[in-house]
Amino acid sequence: MIQNTHQKVAICGLSIDNLSMQETIDLVNNAIENQGDITLTDINAGKIIQIREDAQLKSYVDQSDIIQADGQAVIWASQLLNKPLKERVAGVDLVEKLIEQAHKNGHKVFFFGAREEVVKEVVNKFVSKYSENILAGYRNGYFKHNETPSIAKQIADSGANLLFVAITSPIQEQFLIENKEILKSVNFKMGVGGSFDVFAGKTKRAPIWMQNAGLEWFYRFLQEPKRMWKRYLVGNSKFILLVLKERFSR
């Protein structure tokens, strides 16, 4: 764990770290160079609602060293509440930039999660772009709960500096927090949800203009409406009501 000296902002019951993309990258590099230990959780509107409705998930998130705003709606909420966050730090973009930095600085990455063919494709993408030197190892995201300590030990023994866990919530948060002691030699750990599917080309990311307009969720909804309608339409509505309640109850 590291000592954080930057500002935190309280929004919807969470203490969110007010970091820009570059500040986050610098924080991670500093942790690696100084044998630090950071676990990062990124959040969006839907995740905030999920956290409020799942006490165990909230416990895991609260134990993270960094809680960061991935969704544009969280940035807008911070502005409406007069607690402006510096910028959105999208998880997909952060992962790409950290892998680039790992290549430049001679650090190693472990990729954990998704289906076997997907995680292999992600590994091949980044090894081809940079070199095999970035790779500490990889593993798919299918396992039994009693296997988690041995998987964590496998990751720790790989010599990884960075670990990206691409599994759905709350499983990825549970893995990172419950195995925190085993994984302490891995300087930076982050749950990245469905990011591996994006890197592997299985899920298309929204155009830049939609990302900037806060419509990335809508683009995702259009791709899988039957699976995503509740998460986005219901979740986003609950988030709007939650923010308005916080704004006008002061």
N, C-alpha and C positions, 0 to 999 in steps of 0.2 A: 504493500500500500504506500501511497505517496501523500505528502501533505499538500492540500490544495489551498492556494492563496488567492484565487480568483473569486469573483462575486457569484453568489447563488441567488436565484430568483424563485420565490414561492408562487406556484401556479397550480390551482386545482388540487391542492393537497400534496404536491410534489415539490421538492427542492431541486430545481433545474440549474445546471451549471451554465453560466453565461460565457461561453467560449466561441470564438470564431473557428472556421476550418483550420486556418494556419496555426492558431493557438493550440488547437487539439493535436495537430501533427507534431508541433514542438514539444508538447507535453508527453506524447508517446515516445518520441526520440530521446527525450531527457530520461524517461523511466528506463528505457533500454540501456542507455549509456551508464546509468547510475544504479543498475540492478533493482529498479523499482518494480511495483506490482500494481497494475491498474485493471479493474474490471469496469467496462463501459456498457451502459444500457441506453439505447436511443428510443425515443418515444414520439408518437404522433397522436392525433385526436382519438383514434380508435383504441390505441394502447392505453391511453389515460382512462378511458371508460372501462376497459378490461381490468385495469389495475384496481379501480374503485369497486368493482364487482367481485374481485377475487383477492381475498385477504392474504392468501399464501403468496400469490404473485407480487402483491404490494410489498410483502416482507422481503422477497428476493430483490426487487428493484431498489428498495431503500438501503439494502446492503451493498449496492454497487458503489464504486468510488466516484464514477462520473455518470450523471443522468443528463442526456443531451437531446435537444429538440431536432428531430428528424423531419417532422411534418410542418408544412407552411402554415397550417391552421394554428399550430402552437405559437408560432411567431406573431401571427395576427392577434391571438388572444393576449399575448404578453403586452402588445401595444395598447389594446383596448383596456387592459387592467393597469396601464401606466407603469408597467414593469418591463420595458422593452428588452428583449434578447437581441444580441448583436446580429445574428443571422441563422438561417437554417443550415444545419450540417447534415446533409443527406447521407444515410448510412452507406449506400452503394458508392457514392463519390468518395467518401472517407476511406472505404476499403481499398479502392483503386489507388488513391494517393498514398496510402500507407504501404501498399505493396511496392509501389514505385520507389518510395523512400527505403524500403527494406533492400531492394536491389542496389540502390546507390550506396547504402551504408553497410552492406554485407550481413544483413540480418535475415533470419529464417522464419518462414510462415508455415503453420499447420492449418489445413482446411478440413473441417469436420462438419458433416451434415449432408442433407439431400440424398437422392438416390445414387447408387454406385456410378451409373453412367453419367450422371450430372456432375458429381464432384470430380470425376476423372476428366471430364471436358473442361471444367474450370481450371484444374491443375495444368492441363495441356495448354490452355489459353495463356496463362501467366508465365509458364516455363518457356513457351515459344516466344513470348514478347520480351522476356528478360533472359533468364537462364535457369538451369537446374539448381543453381546455388541458392536460390530463394526458398527452396522446398525443404521443409523439415519432415513433412509427411502428410498423409490424408487418410480419411476414413468416412464411409457413408454414415447417415444419421439413423440407421435402424439398429436398435439394440434393446436388451431387457434392462430394467432399472438396476438389477443386481450386478450388471456388467459395468456400471459407470465408474467405480473406483479403478478398475483395471484399464479402462479406456483413458481415464485421466492420467494414470501413471504412464501409459504408452505415449501420451502427448508430452508429458513432462520430461520423459526420458529421451524424446526426439531432439532435444536441444532447441526447440522453437522459442523465438522471441515474441512472436505474435500468434494468436489463435483466433480464428473466425469460426463461429458455431452457427450453422445455417439450419436451424430446427424451429418448429413453431413454438410460440409461447403457450404455456409457461415452462415447457420442457427445457428450452435452452437456458433460461434464467436459473432454473433448478439445478441443472448440470453445473453451471459456472459457480454458483454460490455453495452448493453442497460439497463440491470438490475443490473449494478455494485453497485449502491448505496443501493439497496434493499438487495443485497447479501454480503454486506461488513462484516457482522458478521461471514461469512463462510471464514475461514482463507486461504484456498487454493482451487482454481477452475481451472479446466483444461478440454478442449475439447479433446475427445479421439476417435472421428470418429467411425470406425467399430470395435473397440477393444472388445465391448461386444459380438459381433458375434464370435470373437476368443475365448474368455473365455467360451462361451456357447457351443463351439465345432461346430458351424455352418460354420465357415471358418477355414480352416487349415492354420497354420503358417508354413513358410518355415523351412527346416532343418537348424541347426546352421551353417553348412558350407556355405549354400546359403546366410544366413544373413550376415556372415562375408565377403563373396565375393561381397556383394552389389547386390545380385540377388533376394532379397525378393520380389521386384516388379514383377519379371518375374514369380515367383512361383504363385503369386496372379493372374497375367494375364492368366496363364495356367488354373486356376480354372474357370475363367469367361471371356473368350476371347472376346465375343461379347460386353460385358458391359465395359470391362477394356482397350480395345485396344487403344482407343483415349487418355484416361488419361495417360497411361504409354508410349506407343510408340511415340505418337505425343508430349506429354508433356516432356518426357525425351530428345527427339531430340531438342526441343526448349531450354531446360535447358542447354544442352551441348553447343549449339551455343551462348547462353547468357554468359556462363562462359568464353568461348574462346574469345568472344568480349571484355569482361572486362579484361581478362588477357593480350591481345595484344594491347589494346587501351591506355595503360599507358605509 
